Amino acid sequence: MTAVGVHGFTVYDMIARGASVYGDAPAVIQGERQVSFRDFRRRVDTLAGGLLRLGIGQGDRICVLAQNDPAYLELYGACARQGIIAYPINWRLTAQEVERVVERAAPRMMVVDASTLPVVAGWPERKRAVAHWYQFGEPAGPGFTPFAALYTDAPEPAAVDVAPDAPFAVISTAAVDVVPRGAVLTHANVLTANLTLMACIGVTAADRYLLALPLFHVTALGNALAHMHAGGASVLVSRFDAEEAVRLIDRHRVTHVSDFPPVLSSLLDAAEKLGSGLPSLRHVSGLDAPPTIQRLHERTQARFWTGFGQSETSGFVTLQRVVDKPGAAGKPVPPCQVRLVDDYDREVPVGTLGEIVVRGPLVFQGYFGQPDVTAHTLRNGWHHTGDVGRFERSVRLRHPRRQVGRGHQGRGPAPGRRPVHRPAGGGLRGLEDRPLQATPRGRIRRRPPAHRGGRGGPRGRQDHVGPDGVAATRVEDEPMRIFNEQHEMFRQTLRSFVEKDVMPHVEEWEAAGRIPKSIWPRMGALGLLGVEYDEKYGGAGADIQTTMVLCEEMVRSRSGSLAMAVGVHTDMASPHLYWTGSEALKEKYLPAICRGEKLCAIAVTEPGGGSDVAAIRTRAVREGDHYVLNGSKMFITNGALADLYFVAARVERGEVLRRHEGISMFLVERETPGFAVGRTLDKMGMRASDTAELAFQDMRVPAENLLGREGVGFYEVMRVFQRERLVAGLHAVAMSSRALEDTLAYVRERQAFGGPLSDKQVVRHKLADLATRIEAGRALTYAALLRYQAGEEAVSEISMAKLFTAEMVQKVAYECVQLHGGYGYMREYAIERFARDARLLSIGGGTSEIMKEIIAKALLA
Ligand SMILES: Cc1cc2nc3c(=O)[nH]c(=O)nc-3n(C[C@H](O)[C@H](O)[C@H](O)COP(=O)(O)OP(=O)(O)OC[C@H]3O[C@@H](n4cnc5c(N)ncnc54)[C@H](O)[C@@H]3O)c2cc1C
């Protein structure tokens, strides 16, 4: 893709022009410090001299793993000047992922800061191929030199001849791949993006941009440079904090903020708290839910801009103000052509789903170090985004992200909820009026598996596009026609939550043996807990497919522990309250459960036995308006941290032949006198999930906390077990898929006997075998789920799904570790954790032997 309209002009030329045109006006503001355009150029020149002295020059890479810092921007400038390629790294990646990025980038220099130092501790010693190790700020860690040392007065280095279509920066794509792909953006890409933003949004020298998103992100970098190009300033924040952001906006009269949920909602909350109307704000651009955008429009003078874009497209390639056509993504920006095509690259008609393809000077140069993937993505002269959309001229859709968070309550259907009939003109037209068909796998998978890598193509984005302010939506890969577009939107929300708030912490949680409780309110705020519960209790009133998406996406985090903890809270414990609790109890507890303020646990298993539920020995004796419970429980997930426990206890001894009778379920608050958490158990896998022993000694539980009728609790336990086993099936399938994805990526890269492992036929057949088993497990589980959802008898089918998937995941774990060779046995590889986590699935929630007993009983009945 060659440059148009920016002939001979580079990012450094833009900086030099800024110095002469805008001189002493501020270019970068941080706290009390202001760097003028003139000073910015001077600092860039000095830094360029420092890099030159180290022998770093044209075509070399510099990796940066740091939070926002003025020096970070200056480094971008110095790289531009010298023809060096800036290679920023997402600091949310794990150490292992960072390491792989660095291996691919093969930089001459690496720059970190105090916050990322622990990730790279010891690397200067170990990674000799990287010649220079620097750190923003002082003091520097062992093996690192303070970055400030590069700014020493020396004669300005000679100008380097950098072509506009030379690489400027490599930006990680939104997908967090096993090795995240790096989109190579040229000078021309970036400058065209600047001019586009200036033309479309109208950025001028009077504007000030809150540079709060991380500088490794195309949005942050693109907006900072666009404002610089226009003569405006960037107000730099090292890490987003809503209240600080409000103060900065007011103090520096910031006009433009970039948004990805929950930035805007937290900003508006903070503004409300601090009593600010954010009077200076004119533009907010990015992605968000309609209620949040509406709040912005109601409370401020700012306009929300949205569109479709990727790192590969240097930012947005369609753009519009939301007020102009709510729910749509706007028109293609002037320098770009956007089309929707079918599998054969033929344009599809309006209203039909097709892959979004883009052509023009905003399209990246390719993926760094991946010529085959690049050639495939840029085939036939178009960038194939891997995202699916639809042009619709007549239907005015609301922003499909409306289901994000709780703000949608009362305003539209909750995620995955069946369409509700609404009177015409009710404002919510589109999705209800024209329910979308989910698109089957294969039709929408534009990037063939060979190029998809660990986590697939660019995901986690909202994808709307259209030439006429029309709406388009991407539909996620999908093996069966089970999910509709709203489920897929919900999936996007989850995926972005998992990538940002979960994946970077998984290893830390595993080491700590627990998941911090702060994650629960966060999930509650995003509307992820209690999705099927009625809205009057704080739920989302959604369908079971929404729960399926929740289960699948939690597992994609590669934390079986989190998936299990969430599953227990939402689908194994709290259903006892929702299904059998009194109205008063539901009103009292469910809202806090949905908000994530009260964490739930289910306590059925006892030290004396788990499979034989009827053998429960914990006693509950009625005394006036209380039940007095004595006994103990074993292996209780969330046991150490929960606030509410759903406890099975025996109110009657039960006769030998009628042992199932006399069991009841009780809701027990953690603070109840006589309640104690015994040991927290040390486990083989699922190590971040806390599993505890509980003890009850003369624990007095109010009689109103009895769930359902006295003595029929066994049947309730069995009823909730059906759900638990379906969730276990989903977890097993999603864990297996994830492990297979990781393994596919690994065997493609791992070389043995002169070629990648993926070329060996034995390996290929093994992969094919695993994929087949996973799909079989998925089909069985989905089929059981549909039966269950339809209210049909499904105990056998559910048991079969649980049995098959629990055994299947063992096979997948074994083979995936095997395919990783020695690395598969190492703690630093996620596949090792997966193998330990997976082992639980044939034990917990009913062992495989018990599943066989249930199936056999039905067969022989
Ligand atoms: C990490 C973890 C988390 C857990 N979380 C919870 C929780 O949150 N809440 C909760 O209540 N429980 C929980 N459990 C308990 C779990 O459900 C039980 O471990 C499981 O049901 C098996 O019970 P058991 O351990 O007592 O094994 P047992 O019932 O003693 O079984 C031992 C073995 O004998 C086999 N067996 C038993 N009966 C038969 C039979 N009739 N025919 C053939 N084989 C048989 C079993 O299949 C198994 O292989 C958890 C367990 C673990 C390990």
The ligand as an SDF file (V2000), in Angstrom:
LIG
                    3D

 53 58  0  0  0  0  0  0  0  0999 V2000
  -11.6320  -28.7090   43.3730 C   0  0  0  0  0  0  0  0  0  0  0  0
  -12.9580  -29.2370   43.8240 C   0  0  0  0  0  0  0  0  0  0  0  0
  -14.0090  -28.3500   43.9830 C   0  0  0  0  0  0  0  0  0  0  0  0
  -15.2350  -28.8070   44.4470 C   0  0  0  0  0  0  0  0  0  0  0  0
  -16.2510  -27.8960   44.6700 N   0  0  0  0  0  0  0  0  0  0  0  0
  -17.3730  -28.3070   45.3170 C   0  0  0  0  0  0  0  0  0  0  0  0
  -18.3650  -27.3650   45.7270 C   0  0  0  0  0  0  0  0  0  0  0  0
  -18.2460  -26.1640   45.4830 O   0  0  0  0  0  0  0  0  0  0  0  0
  -19.4320  -27.8080   46.4090 N   0  0  0  0  0  0  0  0  0  0  0  0
  -19.6180  -29.1230   46.6860 C   0  0  0  0  0  0  0  0  0  0  0  0
  -20.5970  -29.4700   47.3100 O   0  0  0  0  0  0  0  0  0  0  0  0
  -18.6970  -30.0520   46.2910 N   0  0  0  0  0  0  0  0  0  0  0  0
  -17.5900  -29.6750   45.6270 C   0  0  0  0  0  0  0  0  0  0  0  0
  -16.6400  -30.6050   45.2400 N   0  0  0  0  0  0  0  0  0  0  0  0
  -16.8700  -31.9880   45.5310 C   0  0  0  0  0  0  0  0  0  0  0  0
  -17.1000  -32.8770   44.3120 C   0  0  0  0  0  0  0  0  0  0  0  0
  -18.3720  -32.6680   43.7890 O   0  0  0  0  0  0  0  0  0  0  0  0
  -16.8670  -34.3080   44.7510 C   0  0  0  0  0  0  0  0  0  0  0  0
  -15.4910  -34.4370   44.9830 O   0  0  0  0  0  0  0  0  0  0  0  0
  -17.3300  -35.3320   43.7710 C   0  0  0  0  0  0  0  0  0  0  0  0
  -18.7230  -35.3150   43.6760 O   0  0  0  0  0  0  0  0  0  0  0  0
  -16.8660  -36.7260   44.1740 C   0  0  0  0  0  0  0  0  0  0  0  0
  -17.1270  -37.0040   45.4820 O   0  0  0  0  0  0  0  0  0  0  0  0
  -15.9740  -37.5740   46.4480 P   0  0  0  0  0  0  0  0  0  0  0  0
  -14.8050  -36.6900   46.3140 O   0  0  0  0  0  0  0  0  0  0  0  0
  -16.5390  -37.6930   47.7880 O   0  0  0  0  0  0  0  0  0  0  0  0
  -15.6280  -38.9770   45.8660 O   0  0  0  0  0  0  0  0  0  0  0  0
  -16.3350  -40.3540   46.1970 P   0  0  0  0  0  0  0  0  0  0  0  0
  -17.7840  -40.1730   46.1050 O   0  0  0  0  0  0  0  0  0  0  0  0
  -15.7770  -40.8840   47.4560 O   0  0  0  0  0  0  0  0  0  0  0  0
  -15.8380  -41.2390   44.9880 O   0  0  0  0  0  0  0  0  0  0  0  0
  -14.5270  -41.7830   44.9140 C   0  0  0  0  0  0  0  0  0  0  0  0
  -14.4200  -42.6050   43.6320 C   0  0  0  0  0  0  0  0  0  0  0  0
  -15.3640  -43.6590   43.6920 O   0  0  0  0  0  0  0  0  0  0  0  0
  -16.2050  -43.6230   42.5750 C   0  0  0  0  0  0  0  0  0  0  0  0
  -17.5520  -44.0430   42.9610 N   0  0  0  0  0  0  0  0  0  0  0  0
  -18.3110  -43.5620   43.9800 C   0  0  0  0  0  0  0  0  0  0  0  0
  -19.5000  -44.1570   43.9690 N   0  0  0  0  0  0  0  0  0  0  0  0
  -19.5010  -45.0360   42.9430 C   0  0  0  0  0  0  0  0  0  0  0  0
  -20.4460  -45.9540   42.4180 C   0  0  0  0  0  0  0  0  0  0  0  0
  -21.6630  -46.0770   42.9540 N   0  0  0  0  0  0  0  0  0  0  0  0
  -20.0990  -46.6830   41.3600 N   0  0  0  0  0  0  0  0  0  0  0  0
  -18.8830  -46.5560   40.7890 C   0  0  0  0  0  0  0  0  0  0  0  0
  -17.9600  -45.7200   41.2340 N   0  0  0  0  0  0  0  0  0  0  0  0
  -18.2630  -44.9610   42.3070 C   0  0  0  0  0  0  0  0  0  0  0  0
  -16.1730  -42.1920   42.1140 C   0  0  0  0  0  0  0  0  0  0  0  0
  -16.5450  -42.0800   40.7580 O   0  0  0  0  0  0  0  0  0  0  0  0
  -14.7490  -41.8350   42.3790 C   0  0  0  0  0  0  0  0  0  0  0  0
  -13.9730  -42.2680   41.3170 O   0  0  0  0  0  0  0  0  0  0  0  0
  -15.4290  -30.1770   44.7300 C   0  0  0  0  0  0  0  0  0  0  0  0
  -14.3840  -31.0740   44.5220 C   0  0  0  0  0  0  0  0  0  0  0  0
  -13.1520  -30.6190   44.0930 C   0  0  0  0  0  0  0  0  0  0  0  0
  -12.0410  -31.6050   43.9300 C   0  0  0  0  0  0  0  0  0  0  0  0
  1  2  1  0
  2  3  1  0
  2 52  2  0
  3  4  2  0
  4  5  1  0
  4 50  1  0
  5  6  2  0
  6  7  1  0
  6 13  1  0
  7  8  2  0
  7  9  1  0
  9 10  1  0
 10 11  2  0
 10 12  1  0
 12 13  2  0
 13 14  1  0
 14 15  1  0
 14 50  1  0
 15 16  1  0
 16 17  1  0
 16 18  1  0
 18 19  1  0
 18 20  1  0
 20 21  1  0
 20 22  1  0
 22 23  1  0
 23 24  1  0
 24 25  2  0
 24 26  1  0
 24 27  1  0
 27 28  1  0
 28 29  2  0
 28 30  1  0
 28 31  1  0
 31 32  1  0
 32 33  1  0
 33 34  1  0
 33 48  1  0
 34 35  1  0
 35 36  1  0
 35 46  1  0
 36 37  1  0
 36 45  1  0
 37 38  2  0
 38 39  1  0
 39 40  1  0
 39 45  2  0
 40 41  1  0
 40 42  2  0
 42 43  1  0
 43 44  2  0
 44 45  1  0
 46 47  1  0
 46 48  1  0
 48 49  1  0
 50 51  2  0
 51 52  1  0
 52 53  1  0
M  END
$$$$
